[in-house]
Amino acid sequence: MKKSILIVLLIALVAIPSFAQWRLDIGVDIPRNVGLALGDSIQTSDEAGAALSSTFFPFPEAAIYYTFGGGTMLQAGVGLRCFTFIIESIAWPNIFAEFNFGPLAIEAQVGGGAFVAFGLANSADFGKVFFPDLSAWLKIGKKQAFRLGVGVIGIFLPEITTEAVPFVFYLGGKVALGL
């Protein structure tokens, strides 16, 4: 199964024309609080928030996207997103849309459905697990590649419930490089 996925990815990379616009995001997300969206209400945990605000536990992240609409107010892309816990990493297909307002970027993402784990345990799996992510980034520097921001990422599990979505508020920093 892993070989089949790798072969499909390699064929896709070769088939995309050389004028393709690629983007590589490398960064760190730092959880600050957790919560639960339940129906029309949002609940956060004061205890978890206090514990997270007194600790520094960063999650390294990387993503590579084939993008559309470069240089415009709206940019979108499809690709692969990965979080790593150093000894174990997990990656999934992801799509994003980014709205640019000068040095401010509002980014909406959703990914999931298929997962590849690599590290101590190597496996591939499919399932109804999705990760919606909404974030705001301040672009810094001459090329505006470095970004600092805030966001919220959730875990949507439609096989368990469609009414409750647990989420994590985070602070982040990343470099978004056009390739």
Buried (B, 14 or more C-beta within 10 A) or exposed (E): EEEEEEEEEEEEEEEEEEEEBBBBBBBEBBBBBBBBBEEEEEEEEEEBBEBBEEEEEBBBBBBBBBBBBEEEEEBBBEBBBBBBEEEEBBBBBBBBBBBBEEEEBBBBBBBBBBBBBBEEEEEBEEEEBBBBBBBBBEBEEEEBBBBBBBBBBBBBBEEEEEEBBBBBBBBBBBEBBEE
